[in-house]
Amino acid sequence: MARVLVVDDDPDTVRIVTFRLQSNGHRVIGTTSAKTALQAVTERGRPDVAILDVTMPEMSGMELLVHLRAMGGSDNLPAIFLSARVLDDEIAAGRAMGASYLTKPFIASALLRAIDEAIVPTFDSW
């Protein structure tokens, strides 16, 4: 299964997404800040996919994706934006980055399908 980075400033969302993904066999690192996410990737390596909230206090999910992709070996990191915001401009911007864009509240099966579509199987450990 996939190594998934989940970043959302709402701890409940991180908990729910983490639970859903782990229940389906994915390995998850969940964090509530962009800074902690960047540190986790530095320490533990590149995830297979990142699930990012768009609106966060320190750094937006879109800005975070740029930083994550700038890290060594992550320039094509697949991403899924998970947001309560449904502004056409933001959805278009997320898709222009090559990411999927799902809205909250999310449907677990849609999130799992988006992960399956985003990742290429890897066999190294996280």
N, CA, C and O atoms as a printed pandas DataFrame, in Angstrom:
     atom_number atom_name residue_name chain_id  residue_number  x_coord  y_coord  z_coord
0              1         N          MET        A               1    0.824   -1.186    0.000
1              2        CA          MET        A               1    0.000    0.000    0.000
2              3         C          MET        A               1    0.870    1.253    0.000
3              4         O          MET        A               1    2.098    1.166    0.017
4              5         N          ALA        A               2    0.234    2.397   -0.019
5              6        CA          ALA        A               2    0.950    3.660   -0.194
6              7         C          ALA        A               2    1.401    4.272    1.126
7              8         O          ALA        A               2    0.814    4.046    2.184
8              9         N          ARG        A               3    2.475    5.062    1.015
9             10        CA          ARG        A               3    2.919    5.918    2.115
10            11         C          ARG        A               3    2.286    7.268    1.869
11            12         O          ARG        A               3    2.530    7.889    0.834
12            13         N          VAL        A               4    1.472    7.734    2.811
13            14        CA          VAL        A               4    0.654    8.927    2.605
14            15         C          VAL        A               4    0.977    9.975    3.665
15            16         O          VAL        A               4    1.012    9.686    4.861
16            17         N          LEU        A               5    1.211   11.189    3.200
17            18        CA          LEU        A               5    1.383   12.336    4.085
18            19         C          LEU        A               5    0.060   13.088    4.110
19            20         O          LEU        A               5   -0.445   13.494    3.063
20            21         N          VAL        A               6   -0.501   13.274    5.299
21            22        CA          VAL        A               6   -1.763   14.003    5.463
22            23         C          VAL        A               6   -1.471   15.264    6.264
23            24         O          VAL        A               6   -0.941   15.198    7.372
24            25         N          VAL        A               7   -1.823   16.418    5.690
25            26        CA          VAL        A               7   -1.571   17.691    6.368
26            27         C          VAL        A               7   -2.851   18.518    6.353
27            28         O          VAL        A               7   -3.367   18.875    5.294
28            29         N          ASP        A               8   -3.348   18.812    7.541
29            30        CA          ASP        A               8   -4.554   19.630    7.699
30            31         C          ASP        A               8   -4.465   20.303    9.054
31            32         O          ASP        A               8   -4.086   19.662   10.035
32            33         N          ASP        A               9   -4.804   21.579    9.130
33            34        CA          ASP        A               9   -4.718   22.284   10.412
34            35         C          ASP        A               9   -5.806   21.868   11.388
35            36         O          ASP        A               9   -5.768   22.265   12.553
36            37         N          ASP        A              10   -6.772   21.080   10.942
37            38        CA          ASP        A              10   -7.819   20.573   11.825
38            39         C          ASP        A              10   -7.437   19.168   12.290
39            40         O          ASP        A              10   -7.437   18.233   11.489
40            41         N          PRO        A              11   -7.110   19.008   13.586
41            42        CA          PRO        A              11   -6.687   17.691   14.083
42            43         C          PRO        A              11   -7.734   16.594   13.871
43            44         O          PRO        A              11   -7.378   15.435   13.657
44            45         N          ASP        A              12   -9.015   16.950   13.928
45            46        CA          ASP        A              12  -10.056   15.942   13.713
46            47         C          ASP        A              12  -10.023   15.409   12.288
47            48         O          ASP        A              12  -10.206   14.212   12.067
48            49         N          THR        A              13   -9.790   16.291   11.323
49            50        CA          THR        A              13   -9.689   15.845    9.934
50            51         C          THR        A              13   -8.495   14.928    9.762
51            52         O          THR        A              13   -8.596   13.896    9.098
52            53         N          VAL        A              14   -7.361   15.292   10.352
53            54        CA          VAL        A              14   -6.172   14.437   10.271
54            55         C          VAL        A              14   -6.484   13.065   10.857
55            56         O          VAL        A              14   -6.121   12.045   10.271
56            57         N          ARG        A              15   -7.150   13.030   11.999
57            58        CA          ARG        A              15   -7.491   11.758   12.655
58            59         C          ARG        A              15   -8.411   10.912   11.778
59            60         O          ARG        A              15   -8.187    9.712   11.613
60            61         N          ILE        A              16   -9.438   11.533   11.222
61            62        CA          ILE        A              16  -10.414   10.800   10.408
62            63         C          ILE        A              16   -9.770   10.263    9.132
63            64         O          ILE        A              16   -9.950    9.096    8.782
64            65         N          VAL        A              17   -9.023   11.115    8.444
65            66        CA          VAL        A              17   -8.369   10.675    7.206
66            67         C          VAL        A              17   -7.360    9.574    7.521
67            68         O          VAL        A              17   -7.300    8.567    6.815
68            69         N          THR        A              18   -6.572    9.760    8.568
69            70        CA          THR        A              18   -5.583    8.751    8.955
70            71         C          THR        A              18   -6.265    7.420    9.250
71            72         O          THR        A              18   -5.812    6.377    8.777
72            73         N          PHE        A              19   -7.336    7.442   10.018
73            74        CA          PHE        A              19   -8.063    6.217   10.341
74            75         C          PHE        A              19   -8.558    5.511    9.082
75            76         O          PHE        A              19   -8.381    4.304    8.921
76            77         N          ARG        A              20   -9.180    6.282    8.194
77            78        CA          ARG        A              20   -9.709    5.694    6.951
78            79         C          ARG        A              20   -8.604    5.057    6.116
79            80         O          ARG        A              20   -8.761    3.952    5.595
80            81         N          LEU        A              21   -7.491    5.764    5.997
81            82        CA          LEU        A              21   -6.403    5.267    5.165
82            83         C          LEU        A              21   -5.724    4.051    5.796
83            84         O          LEU        A              21   -5.436    3.070    5.111
84            85         N          GLN        A              22   -5.471    4.121    7.098
85            86        CA          GLN        A              22   -4.849    2.977    7.773
86            87         C          GLN        A              22   -5.758    1.757    7.747
87            88         O          GLN        A              22   -5.281    0.625    7.661
88            89         N          SER        A              23   -7.060    1.981    7.820
89            90        CA          SER        A              23   -8.017    0.871    7.745
90            91         C          SER        A              23   -7.960    0.172    6.392
91            92         O          SER        A              23   -8.386   -0.974    6.253
92            93         N          ASN        A              24   -7.434    0.872    5.407
93            94        CA          ASN        A              24   -7.307    0.305    4.067
94            95         C          ASN        A              24   -5.863   -0.071    3.738
95            96         O          ASN        A              24   -5.517   -0.263    2.573
96            97         N          GLY        A              25   -5.027   -0.175    4.762
97            98        CA          GLY        A              25   -3.678   -0.682    4.598
98            99         C          GLY        A              25   -2.599    0.328    4.264
99           100         O          GLY        A              25   -1.445   -0.057    4.074
100          101         N          HIS        A              26   -2.932    1.606    4.186
101          102        CA          HIS        A              26   -1.932    2.617    3.875
102          103         C          HIS        A              26   -1.131    2.973    5.121
103          104         O          HIS        A              26   -1.632    2.880    6.241
104          105         N          ARG        A              27    0.111    3.380    4.915
105          106        CA          ARG        A              27    0.956    3.887    6.002
106          107         C          ARG        A              27    0.853    5.404    5.969
107          108         O          ARG        A              27    1.043    6.024    4.923
108          109         N          VAL        A              28    0.552    5.994    7.112
109          110        CA          VAL        A              28    0.207    7.416    7.142
110          111         C          VAL        A              28    1.041    8.165    8.166
111          112         O          VAL        A              28    1.273    7.696    9.280
112          113         N          ILE        A              29    1.483    9.345    7.749
113          114        CA          ILE        A              29    1.990   10.336    8.692
114          115         C          ILE        A              29    1.018   11.500    8.608
115          116         O          ILE        A              29    0.835   12.091    7.543
116          117         N          GLY        A              30    0.404   11.822    9.718
117          118        CA          GLY        A              30   -0.544   12.926    9.769
118          119         C          GLY        A              30    0.016   14.052   10.614
119          120         O          GLY        A              30    0.582   13.822   11.682
120          121         N          THR        A              31   -0.148   15.269   10.127
121          122        CA          THR        A              31    0.355   16.423   10.851
122          123         C          THR        A              31   -0.595   17.606   10.660
123          124         O          THR        A              31   -1.354   17.666    9.692
124          125         N          THR        A              32   -0.533   18.535   11.597
125          126        CA          THR        A              32   -1.423   19.696   11.537
126          127         C          THR        A              32   -0.716   20.975   11.112
127          128         O          THR        A              32   -1.287   22.061   11.211
128          129         N          SER        A              33    0.522   20.858   10.640
129          130        CA          SER        A              33    1.210   22.065   10.172
130          131         C          SER        A              33    2.149   21.748    9.013
131          132         O          SER        A              33    2.653   20.632    8.883
132          133         N          ALA        A              34    2.366   22.749    8.184
133          134        CA          ALA        A              34    3.273   22.606    7.050
134          135         C          ALA        A              34    4.704   22.392    7.547
135          136         O          ALA        A              34    5.445   21.585    6.985
136          137         N          LYS        A              35    5.084   23.103    8.584
137          138        CA          LYS        A              35    6.446   22.976    9.123
138          139         C          LYS        A              35    6.725   21.547    9.577
139          140         O          LYS        A              35    7.778   20.988    9.270
140          141         N          THR        A              36    5.788   20.962   10.303
141          142        CA          THR        A              36    5.958   19.590   10.778
142          143         C          THR        A              36    5.959   18.607    9.610
143          144         O          THR        A              36    6.683   17.611    9.632
144          145         N          ALA        A              37    5.156   18.885    8.600
145          146        CA          ALA        A              37    5.127   18.029    7.418
146          147         C          ALA        A              37    6.475   18.027    6.711
147          148         O          ALA        A              37    6.982   16.968    6.344
148          149         N          LEU        A              38    7.058   19.207    6.518
149          150        CA          LEU        A              38    8.363   19.300    5.864
150          151         C          LEU        A              38    9.434   18.577    6.676
151          152         O          LEU        A              38   10.305   17.914    6.114
152          153         N          GLN        A              39    9.365   18.708    7.987
153          154        CA          GLN        A              39   10.319   18.023    8.861
154          155         C          GLN        A              39   10.151   16.511    8.745
155          156         O          GLN        A              39   11.140   15.781    8.675
156          157         N          ALA        A              40    8.909   16.038    8.723
157          158        CA          ALA        A              40    8.653   14.595    8.626
158          159         C          ALA        A              40    9.200   14.030    7.322
159          160         O          ALA        A              40    9.787   12.948    7.314
160          161         N          VAL        A              41    9.016   14.738    6.237
161          162        CA          VAL        A              41    9.514   14.259    4.942
162          163         C          VAL        A              41   11.041   14.281    4.930
163          164         O          VAL        A              41   11.664   13.378    4.371
164          165         N          THR        A              42   11.646   15.289    5.535
165          166        CA          THR        A              42   13.105   15.344    5.632
166          167         C          THR        A              42   13.638   14.137    6.391
167          168         O          THR        A              42   14.631   13.530    5.991
168          169         N          GLU        A              43   12.975   13.794    7.486
169          170        CA          GLU        A              43   13.432   12.705    8.349
170          171         C          GLU        A              43   13.068   11.318    7.809
171          172         O          GLU        A              43   13.850   10.379    7.953
172          173         N          ARG        A              44   11.897   11.180    7.195
173          174        CA          ARG        A              44   11.388    9.848    6.854
174          175         C          ARG        A              44   11.336    9.554    5.365
175          176         O          ARG        A              44   11.045    8.428    4.963
176          177         N          GLY        A              45   11.614   10.548    4.551
177          178        CA          GLY        A              45   11.642   10.328    3.113
178          179         C          GLY        A              45   10.347   10.712    2.429
179          180         O          GLY        A              45    9.354   11.075    3.060
180          181         N          ARG        A              46   10.402   10.615    1.120
181          182        CA          ARG        A              46    9.303   11.026    0.251
182          183         C          ARG        A              46    8.102   10.095    0.402
183          184         O          ARG        A              46    8.245    8.873    0.364
184          185         N          PRO        A              47    6.914   10.685    0.572
185          186        CA          PRO        A              47    5.705    9.845    0.568
186          187         C          PRO        A              47    5.339    9.490   -0.871
187          188         O          PRO        A              47    5.876   10.064   -1.819
188          189         N          ASP        A              48    4.434    8.554   -1.018
189          190        CA          ASP        A              48    3.929    8.206   -2.343
190          191         C          ASP        A              48    2.900    9.220   -2.825
191          192         O          ASP        A              48    2.749    9.444   -4.026
192          193         N          VAL        A              49    2.199    9.826   -1.885
193          194        CA          VAL        A              49    1.177   10.822   -2.202
194          195         C          VAL        A              49    0.981   11.725   -0.986
195          196         O          VAL        A              49    1.139   11.291    0.155
196          197         N          ALA        A              50    0.636   12.985   -1.245
197          198        CA          ALA        A              50    0.354   13.936   -0.166
198          199         C          ALA        A              50   -1.107   14.363   -0.262
199          200         O          ALA        A              50   -1.605   14.685   -1.341
200          201         N          ILE        A              51   -1.779   14.358    0.879
201          202        CA          ILE        A              51   -3.146   14.864    0.974
202          203         C          ILE        A              51   -3.063   16.142    1.791
203          204         O          ILE        A              51   -2.696   16.119    2.966
204          205         N          LEU        A              52   -3.409   17.266    1.155
205          206        CA          LEU        A              52   -3.162   18.567    1.762
206          207         C          LEU        A              52   -4.416   19.421    1.819
207          208         O          LEU        A              52   -5.162   19.527    0.845
208          209         N          ASP        A              53   -4.634   20.026    2.975
209          210        CA          ASP        A              53   -5.673   21.039    3.096
210          211         C          ASP        A              53   -5.198   22.266    2.323
211          212         O          ASP        A              53   -4.002   22.557    2.315
212          213         N          VAL        A              54   -6.085   22.972    1.690
213          214        CA          VAL        A              54   -5.697   24.154    0.925
214          215         C          VAL        A              54   -5.446   25.333    1.856
215          216         O          VAL        A              54   -4.440   26.026    1.704
216          217         N          THR        A              55   -6.328   25.576    2.810
217          218        CA          THR        A              55   -6.238   26.751    3.664
218          219         C          THR        A              55   -5.697   26.365    5.034
219          220         O          THR        A              55   -6.379   25.718    5.829
220          221         N          MET        A              56   -4.455   26.775    5.294
221          222        CA          MET        A              56   -3.820   26.543    6.586
222          223         C          MET        A              56   -3.141   27.842    7.008
223          224         O          MET        A              56   -2.819   28.670    6.155
224          225         N          PRO        A              57   -2.914   28.038    8.316
225          226        CA          PRO        A              57   -2.409   29.323    8.796
226          227         C          PRO        A              57   -0.989   29.691    8.354
227          228         O          PRO        A              57   -0.779   30.817    7.903
228          229         N          GLU        A              58   -0.030   28.810    8.461
229          230        CA          GLU        A              58    1.362   29.158    8.165
230          231         C          GLU        A              58    1.646   29.224    6.675
231          232         O          GLU        A              58    2.363   30.106    6.202
232          233         N          MET        A              59    1.079   28.287    5.949
233          234        CA          MET        A              59    1.384   28.112    4.541
234          235         C          MET        A              59    0.214   27.355    3.923
235          236         O          MET        A              59   -0.274   26.387    4.506
236          237         N          SER        A              60   -0.232   27.781    2.765
237          238        CA          SER        A              60   -1.342   27.075    2.125
238          239         C          SER        A              60   -0.885   25.696    1.652
239          240         O          SER        A              60    0.312   25.447    1.509
240          241         N          GLY        A              61   -1.822   24.825    1.418
241          242        CA          GLY        A              61   -1.500   23.505    0.893
242          243         C          GLY        A              61   -0.810   23.593   -0.460
243          244         O          GLY        A              61    0.061   22.782   -0.771
244          245         N          MET        A              62   -1.197   24.571   -1.257
245          246        CA          MET        A              62   -0.559   24.733   -2.571
246          247         C          MET        A              62    0.895   25.175   -2.425
247          248         O          MET        A              62    1.767   24.706   -3.156
248          249         N          GLU        A              63    1.151   26.078   -1.480
249          250        CA          GLU        A              63    2.531   26.488   -1.216
250          251         C          GLU        A              63    3.339   25.316   -0.666
251          252         O          GLU        A              63    4.494   25.113   -1.041
252          253         N          LEU        A              64    2.716   24.551    0.226
253          254        CA          LEU        A              64    3.389   23.385    0.798
254          255         C          LEU        A              64    3.750   22.390   -0.296
255          256         O          LEU        A              64    4.841   21.821   -0.271
256          257         N          LEU        A              65    2.868   22.174   -1.241
257          258        CA          LEU        A              65    3.162   21.236   -2.324
258          259         C          LEU        A              65    4.380   21.693   -3.127
259          260         O          LEU        A              65    5.204   20.870   -3.526
260          261         N          VAL        A              66    4.496   22.983   -3.363
261          262        CA          VAL        A              66    5.673   23.509   -4.072
262          263         C          VAL        A              66    6.938   23.176   -3.280
263          264         O          VAL        A              66    7.929   22.732   -3.860
264          265         N          HIS        A              67    6.914   23.384   -1.964
265          266        CA          HIS        A              67    8.069   23.082   -1.117
266          267         C          HIS        A              67    8.370   21.583   -1.104
267          268         O          HIS        A              67    9.529   21.179   -1.204
268          269         N          LEU        A              68    7.333   20.764   -0.982
269          270        CA          LEU        A              68    7.537   19.315   -0.980
270          271         C          LEU        A              68    8.140   18.847   -2.295
271          272         O          LEU        A              68    9.043   18.011   -2.306
272          273         N          ARG        A              69    7.645   19.381   -3.393
273          274        CA          ARG        A              69    8.159   18.972   -4.701
274          275         C          ARG        A              69    9.579   19.471   -4.934
275          276         O          ARG        A              69   10.307   18.894   -5.742
276          277         N          ALA        A              70    9.986   20.528   -4.245
277          278        CA          ALA        A              70   11.346   21.050   -4.395
278          279         C          ALA        A              70   12.372   20.213   -3.635
279          280         O          ALA        A              70   13.575   20.350   -3.860
280          281         N          MET        A              71   11.903   19.352   -2.739
281          282        CA          MET        A              71   12.806   18.491   -1.984
282          283         C          MET        A              71   13.337   17.409   -2.920
283          284         O          MET        A              71   12.646   16.994   -3.851
284          285         N          GLY        A              72   14.528   16.967   -2.679
285          286        CA          GLY        A              72   15.175   15.984   -3.541
286          287         C          GLY        A              72   14.307   14.783   -3.864
287          288         O          GLY        A              72   13.786   14.123   -2.964
288          289         N          GLY        A              73   14.153   14.500   -5.150
289          290        CA          GLY        A              73   13.419   13.323   -5.594
290          291         C          GLY        A              73   11.916   13.422   -5.502
291          292         O          GLY        A              73   11.222   12.421   -5.680
292          293         N          SER        A              74   11.392   14.609   -5.228
293          294        CA          SER        A              74    9.948   14.746   -5.034
294          295         C          SER        A              74    9.289   15.668   -6.048
295          296         O          SER        A              74    8.154   16.097   -5.842
296          297         N          ASP        A              75    9.984   15.982   -7.148
297          298        CA          ASP        A              75    9.453   16.966   -8.080
298          299         C          ASP        A              75    8.158   16.533   -8.766
299          300         O          ASP        A              75    7.438   17.368   -9.313
300          301         N          ASN        A              76    7.865   15.257   -8.739
301          302        CA          ASN        A              76    6.615   14.767   -9.328
302          303         C          ASN        A              76    5.684   14.164   -8.268
303          304         O          ASN        A              76    4.859   13.304   -8.576
304          305         N          LEU        A              77    5.822   14.614   -7.041
305          306        CA          LEU        A              77    5.009   14.083   -5.938
306          307         C          LEU        A              77    3.518   14.239   -6.250
307          308         O          LEU        A              77    3.044   15.359   -6.440
308          309         N          PRO        A              78    2.774   13.128   -6.306
309          310        CA          PRO        A              78    1.327   13.235   -6.509
310          311         C          PRO        A              78    0.664   13.858   -5.281
311          312         O          PRO        A              78    1.098   13.643   -4.149
312          313         N          ALA        A              79   -0.388   14.627   -5.525
313          314        CA          ALA        A              79   -1.065   15.297   -4.419
314          315         C          ALA        A              79   -2.567   15.305   -4.628
315          316         O          ALA        A              79   -3.075   15.274   -5.749
316          317         N          ILE        A              80   -3.252   15.350   -3.499
317          318        CA          ILE        A              80   -4.704   15.479   -3.467
318          319         C          ILE        A              80   -5.004   16.622   -2.508
319          320         O          ILE        A              80   -4.629   16.572   -1.336
320          321         N          PHE        A              81   -5.675   17.640   -3.002
321          322        CA          PHE        A              81   -6.104   18.719   -2.125
322          323         C          PHE        A              81   -7.464   18.345   -1.564
323          324         O          PHE        A              81   -8.365   17.938   -2.297
324          325         N          LEU        A              82   -7.597   18.489   -0.258
325          326        CA          LEU        A              82   -8.836   18.179    0.442
326          327         C          LEU        A              82   -9.244   19.456    1.158
327          328         O          LEU        A              82   -8.594   19.868    2.119
328          329         N          SER        A              83  -10.326   20.089    0.689
329          330        CA          SER        A              83  -10.647   21.420    1.204
330          331         C          SER        A              83  -12.148   21.644    1.315
331          332         O          SER        A              83  -12.936   21.079    0.556
332          333         N          ALA        A              84  -12.521   22.469    2.264
333          334        CA          ALA        A              84  -13.916   22.891    2.388
334          335         C          ALA        A              84  -14.225   24.018    1.406
335          336         O          ALA        A              84  -15.389   24.335    1.157
336          337         N          ARG        A              85  -13.177   24.617    0.853
337          338        CA          ARG        A              85  -13.342   25.727   -0.100
338          339         C          ARG        A              85  -13.608   25.168   -1.489
339          340         O          ARG        A              85  -12.887   24.293   -1.969
340          341         N          VAL        A              86  -14.639   25.678   -2.119
341          342        CA          VAL        A              86  -15.015   25.187   -3.445
342          343         C          VAL        A              86  -15.014   26.319   -4.473
343          344         O          VAL        A              86  -15.873   26.375   -5.354
344          345         N          LEU        A              87  -14.044   27.213   -4.347
345          346        CA          LEU        A              87  -13.928   28.315   -5.295
346          347         C          LEU        A              87  -13.333   27.797   -6.602
347          348         O          LEU        A              87  -12.332   27.081   -6.599
348          349         N          ASP        A              88  -13.953   28.163   -7.702
349          350        CA          ASP        A              88  -13.495   27.686   -9.008
350          351         C          ASP        A              88  -12.026   27.985   -9.247
351          352         O          ASP        A              88  -11.312   27.145   -9.796
352          353         N          ASP        A              89  -11.552   29.171   -8.845
353          354        CA          ASP        A              89  -10.151   29.545   -9.051
354          355         C          ASP        A              89   -9.204   28.619   -8.291
355          356         O          ASP        A              89   -8.160   28.233   -8.815
356          357         N          GLU        A              90   -9.566   28.265   -7.062
357          358        CA          GLU        A              90   -8.712   27.384   -6.268
358          359         C          GLU        A              90   -8.706   25.965   -6.830
359          360         O          GLU        A              90   -7.662   25.315   -6.888
360          361         N          ILE        A              91   -9.870   25.495   -7.240
361          362        CA          ILE        A              91   -9.943   24.157   -7.833
362          363         C          ILE        A              91   -9.094   24.116   -9.094
363          364         O          ILE        A              91   -8.343   23.165   -9.307
364          365         N          ALA        A              92   -9.208   25.139   -9.931
365          366        CA          ALA        A              92   -8.426   25.203  -11.165
366          367         C          ALA        A              92   -6.926   25.276  -10.856
367          368         O          ALA        A              92   -6.121   24.635  -11.531
368          369         N          ALA        A              93   -6.554   26.054   -9.839
369          370        CA          ALA        A              93   -5.141   26.171   -9.472
370          371         C          ALA        A              93   -4.591   24.831   -8.990
371          372         O          ALA        A              93   -3.477   24.449   -9.346
372          373         N          GLY        A              94   -5.365   24.124   -8.188
373          374        CA          GLY        A              94   -4.940   22.803   -7.716
374          375         C          GLY        A              94   -4.779   21.818   -8.853
375          376         O          GLY        A              94   -3.800   21.074   -8.904
376          377         N          ARG        A              95   -5.714   21.812   -9.746
377          378        CA          ARG        A              95   -5.637   20.907  -10.898
378          379         C          ARG        A              95   -4.497   21.294  -11.832
379          380         O          ARG        A              95   -3.883   20.424  -12.449
380          381         N          ALA        A              96   -4.206   22.599  -11.944
381          382        CA          ALA        A              96   -3.079   23.050  -12.773
382          383         C          ALA        A              96   -1.753   22.540  -12.213
383          384         O          ALA        A              96   -0.771   22.423  -12.946
384          385         N          MET        A              97   -1.724   22.240  -10.923
385          386        CA          MET        A              97   -0.529   21.674  -10.299
386          387         C          MET        A              97   -0.473   20.159  -10.486
387          388         O          MET        A              97    0.444   19.501   -9.996
388          389         N          GLY        A              98   -1.448   19.617  -11.190
389          390        CA          GLY        A              98   -1.486   18.181  -11.426
390          391         C          GLY        A              98   -2.086   17.397  -10.277
391          392         O          GLY        A              98   -1.916   16.180  -10.203
392          393         N          ALA        A              99   -2.785   18.074   -9.379
393          394        CA          ALA        A              99   -3.358   17.432   -8.196
394          395         C          ALA        A              99   -4.856   17.213   -8.365
395          396         O          ALA        A              99   -5.528   17.914   -9.122
396          397         N          SER        A             100   -5.353   16.233   -7.646
397          398        CA          SER        A             100   -6.797   16.053   -7.542
398          399         C          SER        A             100   -7.314   17.048   -6.516
399          400         O          SER        A             100   -6.549   17.527   -5.679
400          401         N          TYR        A             101   -8.596   17.361   -6.570
401          402        CA          TYR        A             101   -9.181   18.322   -5.637
402          403         C          TYR        A             101  -10.500   17.741   -5.153
403          404         O          TYR        A             101  -11.455   17.626   -5.920
404          405         N          LEU        A             102  -10.547   17.377   -3.878
405          406        CA          LEU        A             102  -11.761   16.844   -3.265
406          407         C          LEU        A             102  -12.248   17.825   -2.211
407          408         O          LEU        A             102  -11.456   18.543   -1.601
408          409         N          THR        A             103  -13.546   17.847   -2.005
409          410        CA          THR        A             103  -14.103   18.771   -1.029
410          411         C          THR        A             103  -14.496   18.056    0.263
411          412         O          THR        A             103  -14.805   16.864    0.272
412          413         N          LYS        A             104  -14.473   18.822    1.350
413          414        CA          LYS        A             104  -14.928   18.347    2.657
414          415         C          LYS        A             104  -16.390   18.719    2.801
415          416         O          LYS        A             104  -16.790   19.771    2.305
416          417         N          PRO        A             105  -17.188   17.926    3.442
417          418        CA          PRO        A             105  -16.796   16.617    3.950
418          419         C          PRO        A             105  -16.529   15.663    2.788
419          420         O          PRO        A             105  -17.209   15.698    1.763
420          421         N          PHE        A             106  -15.527   14.816    2.975
421          422        CA          PHE        A             106  -15.122   13.932    1.893
422          423         C          PHE        A             106  -15.816   12.578    2.012
423          424         O          PHE        A             106  -16.273   12.174    3.080
424          425         N          ILE        A             107  -15.872   11.913    0.898
425          426        CA          ILE        A             107  -16.390   10.543    0.849
426          427         C          ILE        A             107  -15.177    9.632    0.820
427          428         O          ILE        A             107  -14.331    9.751   -0.066
428          429         N          ALA        A             108  -15.086    8.721    1.782
429          430        CA          ALA        A             108  -13.896    7.879    1.926
430          431         C          ALA        A             108  -13.567    7.136    0.642
431          432         O          ALA        A             108  -12.398    7.050    0.263
432          433         N          SER        A             109  -14.567    6.603   -0.029
433          434        CA          SER        A             109  -14.290    5.847   -1.254
434          435         C          SER        A             109  -13.706    6.743   -2.346
435          436         O          SER        A             109  -12.876    6.289   -3.133
436          437         N          ALA        A             110  -14.125    8.000   -2.406
437          438        CA          ALA        A             110  -13.577    8.932   -3.395
438          439         C          ALA        A             110  -12.122    9.250   -3.074
439          440         O          ALA        A             110  -11.297    9.353   -3.982
440          441         N          LEU        A             111  -11.803    9.405   -1.801
441          442        CA          LEU        A             111  -10.424    9.673   -1.400
442          443         C          LEU        A             111   -9.536    8.468   -1.713
443          444         O          LEU        A             111   -8.438    8.629   -2.245
444          445         N          LEU        A             112  -10.001    7.280   -1.391
445          446        CA          LEU        A             112   -9.227    6.071   -1.680
446          447         C          LEU        A             112   -9.016    5.888   -3.181
447          448         O          LEU        A             112   -7.941    5.475   -3.615
448          449         N          ARG        A             113  -10.028    6.189   -3.957
449          450        CA          ARG        A             113   -9.909    6.090   -5.417
450          451         C          ARG        A             113   -8.896    7.119   -5.932
451          452         O          ARG        A             113   -8.101    6.812   -6.820
452          453         N          ALA        A             114   -8.921    8.330   -5.383
453          454        CA          ALA        A             114   -7.971    9.370   -5.798
454          455         C          ALA        A             114   -6.535    8.954   -5.475
455          456         O          ALA        A             114   -5.620    9.227   -6.252
456          457         N          ILE        A             115   -6.337    8.299   -4.338
457          458        CA          ILE        A             115   -5.001    7.803   -3.985
458          459         C          ILE        A             115   -4.563    6.739   -4.984
459          460         O          ILE        A             115   -3.443    6.782   -5.494
460          461         N          ASP        A             116   -5.440    5.793   -5.259
461          462        CA          ASP        A             116   -5.110    4.733   -6.221
462          463         C          ASP        A             116   -4.742    5.301   -7.587
463          464         O          ASP        A             116   -3.826    4.803   -8.242
464          465         N          GLU        A             117   -5.445    6.330   -8.011
465          466        CA          GLU        A             117   -5.182    6.950   -9.312
466          467         C          GLU        A             117   -3.885    7.756   -9.306
467          468         O          GLU        A             117   -3.253    7.927  -10.349
468          469         N          ALA        A             118   -3.490    8.249   -8.135
469          470        CA          ALA        A             118   -2.332    9.140   -8.050
470          471         C          ALA        A             118   -1.002    8.409   -7.929
471          472         O          ALA        A             118    0.031    8.939   -8.338
472          473         N          ILE        A             119   -1.010    7.210   -7.377
473          474        CA          ILE        A             119    0.264    6.572   -7.043
474          475         C          ILE        A             119    0.696    5.539   -8.071
475          476         O          ILE        A             119   -0.106    4.946   -8.792
476          477         N          VAL        A             120    1.983    5.362   -8.094
477          478        CA          VAL        A             120    2.607    4.263   -8.813
478          479         C          VAL        A             120    3.156    3.371   -7.724
479          480         O          VAL        A             120    3.849    3.862   -6.833
480          481         N          PRO        A             121    2.878    2.085   -7.758
481          482        CA          PRO        A             121    3.343    1.214   -6.669
482          483         C          PRO        A             121    4.854    1.300   -6.466
483          484         O          PRO        A             121    5.633    1.321   -7.419
484          485         N          THR        A             122    5.237    1.349   -5.199
485          486        CA          THR        A             122    6.665    1.305   -4.842
486          487         C          THR        A             122    6.856    0.196   -3.834
487          488         O          THR        A             122    5.906   -0.246   -3.188
488          489         N          PHE        A             123    8.092   -0.248   -3.706
489          490        CA          PHE        A             123    8.357   -1.392   -2.829
490          491         C          PHE        A             123    9.347   -1.087   -1.708
491          492         O          PHE        A             123    9.739   -1.987   -0.966
492          493         N          ASP        A             124    9.751    0.171   -1.580
493          494        CA          ASP        A             124   10.652    0.504   -0.491
494          495         C          ASP        A             124    9.848    0.812    0.756
495          496         O          ASP        A             124    8.644    1.054    0.676
496          497         N          SER        A             125   10.500    0.805    1.904
497          498        CA          SER        A             125    9.767    1.020    3.158
498          499         C          SER        A             125    9.848    2.476    3.575
499          500         O          SER        A             125   10.724    3.226    3.143
500          501         N          TRP        A             126    8.923    2.845    4.416
501          502        CA          TRP        A             126    8.895    4.217    4.929
502          503         C          TRP        A             126    9.139    4.167    6.400
503          504         O          TRP        A             126    9.162    5.207    7.058
